[in-house]
Amino acid sequence: MTTQPHRDQPPIDPAQLADRLRPVLLQLSRQLRREAQKSGLSPLESQLLMAIKQSPGVGISELAETERMSRPTMSVHVKRLESAGWVARAPNGDGADRRRVELVLTDAGQQTLAAVRRSRTDWLIARLAGMTPEDLAALAAGVEPLHRLIRHTS
């Protein structure tokens, strides 16, 4: 199946576009992970901290399910985040299940995530600053379609 965005352009083959887009996105993702590691976080730790930030009070079981890993494995990761001082456990807010704890970011966790974001953003800004106005416009035009692509596959 092909799509034709404009009448004067040849059809775009989704398979060919995927073959061109995939390695570029992988390289970009790797570089952004390297930037996160400069702040002392592994890619997984960064991902887990962001998930906890986006869902304050999430439980270990819910986080494990969201991140598609076993509960025991997630418990090990959460303990590491706690040991680093980035995450704290809080009692269950509704009191219905006393065994369930809620995970929240500590101030140190918030600061570490902010440092990761700054590092990644600074890296991107430095690369974007050297691009032509036409390339910047093309990238800007592609941001929303990439958002739709992610939302469509999630």
Disulfide bonds with the S-S distance in Angstrom:
none
